[in-house]
Amino acid sequence: MSFNTFGRLFRVTTWGESHGPALGATVDGCPPGLPLTEADIQPWLDRRRPGQNRHTTQRREADAVEILSGTHEGRTTGTPIQLAIRNTDQRSKDYGDIATRFRPGHADIAYHLKYGLRDPRGGGRSSARETAARVAAGGVARVALAQLCPALKIVGYMLRMGPHEASRARFDMEEIARNPFWTPDPVAASEWAVHLDAIRKAGNSVGATIELVARGAPPGLGAPIYGKLDADIAAALMSINAVKGVEIGEGMAAAALSGTENADEIEMGPDGPVFASNHAGGILGGISTGQDIVARFAVKPTSSILTPRATIDETGAPVEIVTRGRHDPCVGIRAVPVGEAMLACVLLDHVMMHRAQVGEGPAGRIG
């Protein structure tokens, strides 16, 4: 078992390597009859595409998606949708010097210990390039969600770069698309640009925190115990390469709150229950409440850096390593559309499971 598939009813299998001829995803379980062409998916890939500014890797990839199966005359057929993205700007020679050396902080050594071999060209499956396939699959999920849950909107943004955090007092959601860091804080965007330039010139890298919000999610998604919505969201986000932590709602900060502070008080509104706050992140008991679903994930600093680090080679001998080539000084920047895509896939999967068990809408009525 190689575990390249996630989801229960809406199932996504990603395939391909960073420096192979192509990578992509097989999407199975998509409802039939949905309008779907490459033009519905490409805008999401364009947001993740490398080489768009000085703050990301300078690898030049068009990331043009091809739909090879699963549609006819622009509509889904209900059969597996095969999505392919050609690699056109690989420079495998950049990795010749590290082919037998393990990058500290990278999956190199773990892959070698498990399989006895590894693909050193960009890290193979451990490369952040694998996430392009997830974004393509997320594009399919968004098309389905637009039909099944038209009120649902998913937005992601950067909250933190290294020690520098955005200020919620300055949040303007219109700013997210206006800066290369996907942050709603325009002041932070200017400060981060200066910080990241210094990091890049020093041959170093920095981590980031991304927040995702799903507004208009219907109540009732998820199931008790082993099918919890928040558990599946956490697993999906944790599966993204370089992610080291996930929070739902208050997350770890909830441990510092009292019961009176953490409890989201409820009153009856004209259209149903209304919550006074959202410390739970829109999920209680593993089931969505109809509030905004809020999740955050932390991305570690890029392991491929120009600063020399001590390591060992495949013989166990001590060596020093410098990783040349084209790498993101902050891989968290391009993780924003990846996180959005994973959240879209999970939510669609749970919408389909919910409808299969209890039909449309919440089973229980209040008032």
C-alpha positions as CSV (number, residue, x, y, z in Angstrom):
1,M,0.0,0.0,0.0
2,S,1.5,3.3,-1.0
3,F,-1.3,5.7,0.3
4,N,-1.5,8.1,-2.6
5,T,-5.3,8.4,-2.3
6,F,-7.5,10.5,0.0
7,G,-11.2,10.9,0.4
8,R,-14.1,8.5,0.8
9,L,-16.7,9.3,-1.9
10,F,-14.9,12.1,-3.6
11,R,-11.5,10.3,-4.0
12,V,-8.3,11.9,-5.2
13,T,-5.1,10.0,-6.2
14,T,-2.1,12.1,-7.0
15,W,0.8,10.8,-9.2
16,G,4.1,11.9,-10.7
17,E,7.3,13.4,-9.5
18,S,8.9,16.9,-9.4
19,H,11.3,16.1,-12.3
20,G,9.4,13.4,-14.2
21,P,7.7,14.1,-17.5
22,A,4.4,15.0,-15.8
23,L,2.4,14.9,-12.6
24,G,-1.3,15.0,-11.9
25,A,-4.4,13.5,-10.2
26,T,-7.1,11.0,-10.8
27,V,-10.4,12.2,-9.4
28,D,-13.0,9.5,-8.8
29,G,-16.5,9.9,-7.5
30,C,-17.2,13.3,-9.0
31,P,-21.0,13.7,-9.6
32,P,-22.0,13.4,-13.3
33,G,-23.4,16.2,-15.4
34,L,-21.3,19.1,-14.0
35,P,-19.9,21.6,-16.4
36,L,-16.1,21.1,-16.4
37,T,-13.3,22.2,-18.7
38,E,-9.6,23.1,-18.3
39,A,-10.7,26.7,-18.0
40,D,-12.5,25.9,-14.7
41,I,-9.3,24.5,-13.2
42,Q,-6.5,26.6,-14.6
43,P,-7.1,29.8,-12.6
44,W,-6.5,27.9,-9.4
45,L,-3.2,26.5,-10.8
46,D,-2.2,29.9,-11.9
47,R,-2.4,31.1,-8.3
48,R,0.0,28.4,-7.2
49,R,2.3,28.6,-10.3
50,P,6.0,29.1,-9.5
51,G,8.2,31.9,-10.9
52,Q,5.6,34.7,-10.7
53,N,7.7,37.1,-8.6
54,R,11.1,37.3,-6.8
55,H,9.7,35.9,-3.6
56,T,9.1,32.3,-5.0
57,T,11.2,29.7,-6.8
58,Q,12.3,30.9,-10.3
59,R,11.4,27.5,-11.9
60,R,9.3,28.5,-14.9
61,E,6.3,26.1,-15.3
62,A,3.1,26.9,-17.2
63,D,1.2,24.4,-15.0
64,A,-1.2,23.9,-17.9
65,V,-3.8,21.3,-16.9
66,E,-5.1,18.7,-19.4
67,I,-8.3,16.7,-18.8
68,L,-7.6,13.3,-20.3
69,S,-10.8,11.5,-19.2
70,G,-14.1,11.7,-17.3
71,T,-15.8,14.4,-19.4
72,H,-17.8,14.5,-22.6
73,E,-18.8,17.7,-24.4
74,G,-17.7,19.8,-21.4
75,R,-19.6,17.8,-18.7
76,T,-18.5,15.3,-16.2
77,T,-19.6,11.7,-16.9
78,G,-19.3,10.2,-13.4
79,T,-16.2,8.2,-14.5
80,P,-12.7,8.9,-13.2
81,I,-11.3,12.3,-14.2
82,Q,-7.7,12.2,-15.2
83,L,-5.8,15.5,-14.8
84,A,-2.3,15.9,-16.2
85,I,0.3,18.7,-15.8
86,R,3.4,18.5,-17.9
87,N,6.8,19.4,-16.3
88,T,8.6,21.6,-18.8
89,D,11.4,23.3,-16.8
90,Q,13.2,20.6,-14.9
91,R,16.9,21.1,-14.1
92,S,17.8,17.7,-12.6
93,K,21.5,18.5,-12.9
94,D,21.1,21.0,-10.0
95,Y,20.7,18.0,-7.7
96,G,23.8,16.0,-8.8
97,D,25.9,17.2,-5.8
98,I,23.3,16.0,-3.3
99,A,22.3,12.7,-4.9
100,T,24.1,10.7,-2.1
101,R,23.8,13.3,0.7
102,F,20.8,13.9,3.0
103,R,19.5,17.4,3.4
104,P,18.9,18.2,7.0
105,G,15.2,18.9,7.6
106,H,14.2,17.2,4.4
107,A,12.5,13.9,3.7
108,D,15.6,12.5,2.0
109,I,16.8,10.4,4.9
110,A,13.3,9.2,5.8
111,Y,12.6,8.0,2.2
112,H,15.9,6.2,2.1
113,L,15.4,4.5,5.5
114,K,11.9,3.3,4.3
115,Y,12.5,2.3,0.7
116,G,16.3,1.9,0.5
117,L,16.3,4.4,-2.4
118,R,15.0,7.8,-3.3
119,D,14.6,10.2,-6.2
120,P,17.0,13.0,-5.5
121,R,15.8,15.2,-8.4
122,G,13.9,17.8,-6.5
123,G,12.8,15.3,-3.9
124,G,10.5,13.3,-6.1
125,R,7.1,12.9,-4.3
126,S,8.3,14.8,-1.3
127,S,8.7,18.0,-3.4
128,A,6.2,20.8,-3.0
129,R,5.6,20.4,-6.8
130,E,3.3,17.5,-6.0
131,T,0.8,20.0,-4.6
132,A,0.0,21.2,-8.2
133,A,-2.0,18.0,-8.6
134,R,-3.9,18.7,-5.4
135,V,-4.8,22.2,-6.6
136,A,-6.1,20.7,-9.9
137,A,-8.3,18.3,-8.0
138,G,-9.4,21.1,-5.8
139,G,-10.6,22.9,-8.9
140,V,-12.8,20.0,-9.7
141,A,-14.1,20.0,-6.1
142,R,-15.0,23.7,-6.4
143,V,-17.1,23.1,-9.5
144,A,-19.1,20.5,-7.7
145,L,-19.4,22.6,-4.5
146,A,-20.7,25.5,-6.6
147,Q,-23.6,23.3,-7.7
148,L,-24.3,21.5,-4.4
149,C,-23.5,24.4,-1.9
150,P,-23.7,27.7,-3.9
151,A,-23.3,29.8,-0.7
152,L,-20.0,28.2,0.3
153,K,-16.9,30.3,-0.2
154,I,-13.4,29.3,0.7
155,V,-10.6,31.8,1.2
156,G,-7.0,31.4,2.5
157,Y,-4.4,33.9,3.5
158,M,-1.0,34.1,5.2
159,L,-1.1,35.1,8.9
160,R,2.6,34.9,9.7
161,M,6.0,34.8,8.0
162,G,8.6,33.7,10.5
163,P,8.4,36.0,13.5
164,H,6.3,38.6,11.7
165,E,2.5,38.4,12.1
166,A,-0.3,40.1,10.3
167,S,-2.6,42.4,12.3
168,R,-6.2,41.5,12.3
169,A,-7.0,45.1,13.0
170,R,-5.8,45.9,9.5
171,F,-7.5,43.0,7.7
172,D,-8.9,43.9,4.3
173,M,-9.9,40.8,2.3
174,E,-9.6,42.8,-0.9
175,E,-5.9,43.1,-0.2
176,I,-5.3,39.3,-0.5
177,A,-5.1,39.4,-4.3
178,R,-3.1,42.6,-4.4
179,N,0.2,41.3,-2.9
180,P,2.4,38.3,-3.5
181,F,2.0,37.0,0.1
182,W,-1.8,36.4,0.0
183,T,-2.2,38.5,3.2
184,P,-5.1,40.7,4.0
185,D,-2.8,43.1,5.9
186,P,-1.2,45.6,3.4
187,V,1.3,46.8,6.0
188,A,2.5,43.3,6.8
189,A,2.9,42.6,3.0
190,S,5.4,45.5,2.7
191,E,7.3,44.4,5.8
192,W,7.4,40.8,4.7
193,A,8.9,41.8,1.3
194,V,11.9,43.4,3.0
195,H,12.3,40.5,5.5
196,L,12.1,37.9,2.7
197,D,14.6,39.7,0.5
198,A,17.1,39.6,3.3
199,I,16.4,35.9,4.0
200,R,16.8,35.0,0.3
201,K,20.1,37.0,-0.1
202,A,21.5,35.2,3.0
203,G,20.9,31.8,1.4
204,N,18.3,31.0,4.1
205,S,14.6,30.3,4.3
206,V,11.6,31.0,6.6
207,G,8.3,29.4,7.6
208,A,4.8,30.6,7.5
209,T,1.3,30.2,9.0
210,I,-1.8,30.1,6.7
211,E,-5.4,30.5,7.8
212,L,-8.4,29.0,5.9
213,V,-12.0,30.1,6.2
214,A,-15.0,28.4,4.7
215,R,-18.0,30.7,4.8
216,G,-21.5,29.4,4.1
217,A,-20.7,25.8,4.9
218,P,-24.0,23.9,5.7
219,P,-24.5,22.5,9.2
220,G,-24.4,18.7,9.7
221,L,-21.2,17.9,7.8
222,G,-19.1,15.3,9.5
223,A,-19.9,12.3,11.7
224,P,-19.2,11.3,15.4
225,I,-15.9,9.7,16.4
226,Y,-14.2,8.3,13.3
227,G,-15.7,10.5,10.6
228,K,-15.2,13.9,12.2
229,L,-15.0,16.8,9.8
230,D,-12.2,18.5,11.8
231,A,-10.2,15.3,11.9
232,D,-10.4,14.9,8.1
233,I,-9.5,18.6,7.6
234,A,-6.5,18.2,9.9
235,A,-5.4,15.1,8.1
236,A,-5.7,16.7,4.7
237,L,-3.8,19.8,5.6
238,M,-1.2,17.8,7.5
239,S,-0.6,15.7,4.4
240,I,0.7,18.8,2.5
241,N,4.5,18.6,2.1
242,A,6.3,20.8,4.7
243,V,3.3,21.2,7.0
244,K,4.1,20.6,10.7
245,G,1.0,21.7,12.6
246,V,-2.7,22.2,12.1
247,E,-5.3,24.0,14.3
248,I,-9.1,24.2,14.1
249,G,-10.7,27.3,15.6
250,E,-8.8,28.4,18.7
251,G,-6.6,25.3,18.4
252,M,-3.8,25.1,20.8
253,A,-4.8,28.5,22.3
254,A,-8.0,26.9,23.7
255,A,-5.9,25.3,26.4
256,A,-5.3,28.7,27.9
257,L,-9.0,29.6,28.0
258,S,-11.5,29.0,30.7
259,G,-14.8,27.2,30.0
260,T,-16.7,30.5,30.1
261,E,-14.3,32.1,27.7
262,N,-14.2,29.1,25.3
263,A,-18.0,28.3,25.2
264,D,-19.7,29.8,22.1
265,E,-23.0,31.1,23.5
266,I,-26.1,30.4,21.4
267,E,-29.4,32.2,20.9
268,M,-32.2,31.7,18.5
269,G,-32.3,34.0,15.4
270,P,-34.9,34.4,12.7
271,D,-33.2,31.8,10.5
272,G,-31.9,29.4,13.1
273,P,-29.3,29.3,15.9
274,V,-26.9,32.2,16.2
275,F,-23.5,31.9,18.0
276,A,-22.0,34.8,19.9
277,S,-18.5,33.7,19.1
278,N,-16.6,31.0,17.1
279,H,-13.9,29.6,19.3
280,A,-14.8,26.1,18.0
281,G,-14.0,27.0,14.4
282,G,-17.4,26.1,13.1
283,I,-17.2,22.4,14.2
284,L,-18.6,20.8,17.4
285,G,-18.3,17.1,18.0
286,G,-16.8,16.6,14.6
287,I,-19.9,18.1,12.9
288,S,-20.3,21.5,11.3
289,T,-22.6,24.0,13.0
290,G,-23.1,26.4,10.0
291,Q,-20.6,28.9,11.3
292,D,-17.4,29.8,9.5
293,I,-15.1,26.8,9.4
294,V,-11.7,28.1,10.4
295,A,-8.4,26.1,10.2
296,R,-4.8,27.1,10.3
297,F,-1.6,25.3,9.3
298,A,2.1,25.9,9.9
299,V,4.6,25.4,7.1
300,K,8.3,24.8,8.0
301,P,11.1,26.7,6.4
302,T,12.3,25.3,3.1
303,S,14.9,22.6,3.7
304,S,16.8,23.3,0.4
305,I,19.0,26.3,1.3
306,L,22.4,27.7,0.3
307,T,23.7,28.0,3.8
308,P,26.1,25.0,4.5
309,R,24.7,22.4,6.9
310,A,26.3,19.4,8.5
311,T,24.9,16.0,7.5
312,I,25.9,12.5,6.4
313,D,26.0,10.7,3.1
314,E,24.7,7.2,2.2
315,T,27.8,5.6,3.6
316,G,27.3,7.3,6.9
317,A,30.3,9.6,6.4
318,P,30.1,13.1,7.8
319,V,29.8,15.7,5.0
320,E,28.7,19.3,4.5
321,I,25.8,20.1,2.1
322,V,24.7,23.2,0.2
323,T,21.5,22.8,-1.9
324,R,21.8,24.7,-5.2
325,G,19.0,25.2,-7.7
326,R,15.7,27.1,-7.6
327,H,13.8,27.0,-4.3
328,D,11.2,29.0,-2.5
329,P,12.7,31.1,0.3
330,C,9.2,30.8,1.9
331,V,7.3,27.8,0.5
332,G,4.3,28.9,2.7
333,I,3.5,31.6,0.1
334,R,2.4,29.1,-2.5
335,A,0.8,26.9,0.2
336,V,-2.2,29.2,0.4
337,P,-4.0,27.9,-2.8
338,V,-2.9,24.3,-1.8
339,G,-4.6,24.6,1.5
340,E,-7.8,26.0,-0.1
341,A,-7.8,23.1,-2.5
342,M,-7.5,20.5,0.2
343,L,-10.3,22.1,2.2
344,A,-12.5,22.1,-0.9
345,C,-11.9,18.4,-1.5
346,V,-12.7,17.5,2.1
347,L,-15.8,19.6,2.2
348,L,-17.1,18.1,-1.0
349,D,-16.4,14.6,0.3
350,H,-18.4,15.3,3.5
351,V,-21.3,17.0,1.6
352,M,-21.6,13.8,-0.5
353,M,-21.4,11.6,2.5
354,H,-24.0,13.7,4.4
355,R,-26.4,13.5,1.5
356,A,-25.9,9.8,1.2
357,Q,-26.9,9.3,4.9
358,V,-29.5,11.9,5.7
359,G,-30.4,13.7,2.5
360,E,-30.1,17.4,1.8
361,G,-29.8,19.9,4.7
362,P,-29.6,19.2,8.4
363,A,-31.8,16.3,9.6
364,G,-32.8,18.1,12.8
365,R,-34.9,21.3,13.1
366,I,-34.9,23.8,15.9
367,G,-37.9,25.9,16.9
